[in-house]
Amino acid sequence: MTVAELEKRVVSLEHTLEALRQKVDKEEPARPWWEQVRGTFKDDPIYDEAMRLGRAWRDAADKEPTQS
């Protein structure tokens, strides 16, 4: 590759990089994953039942004697 070809390629890469930087600067910061899914199961009876069953299982597991 000649020096002129390399210079042309570097100029092209610099333009592409600048365009990407401008695009990133315009974007809003990403929200944490938990904020994106928050409220997804609001008023969902199946989700409420799953939470109730999970709590019952944890409560039962806490009452079991530990093995030594």
N, C-alpha and C positions, 0 to 999 in steps of 0.2 A: 504494500500500500504506500502510495506516495505521501509526501508531507502535505500537499494540497488536499488530497483525499481525507487525510486524518484531520486537518483543520476544518474541512467542511463537515465531517462527522461530529467533531467536538462542538461546533456551532449548533448543529441540529440537536445534539444531546442537551446543550445548555437551554435551548428554547423549550424542549420537552420538559426539562426539569423545572423551569420557571412556570410553565403552564400547570404542572402538577402542584407546585407550591401554592399557587394562587387558588387552585381548587381546594386544597387542604385548608387554607386559611379561611375560606368561605364556609366550610362545614362547621356545624355546631359540634361541640364535644359529645362523644357517645355517652349515653346514659348507662349506668350499671345494669347488668342483666336483670337484677331483681326488680328494678324500677320498670323495666320493659314488660315484665310478666305480672306485676302487681295488679290485683283486681281482676285477673283473668277468670277466676273461679267464684267471683262474687255471686251470692245467692244461688249457688249450685248445690242442690241437695246431695248429689253423689259425692262431691268434694267434702261437704260437711260430714257425711257418713264415714268417709275414709279417715278424716281427722279424728272423729270419735273413736273409731276402731283402733287407730294408732295409739291414741291416748290410753285406751283400755288395755292394750297389749303392754305398753310401757309400765303402766301402773301394776299390772299383774307380774311383770318381770321384776319390778322393784321389790315386790313382797316375797318373792321366792328366796329361800335361804341360799347363801353362797356356798359353793363347794370348796373345801380346803384340802 
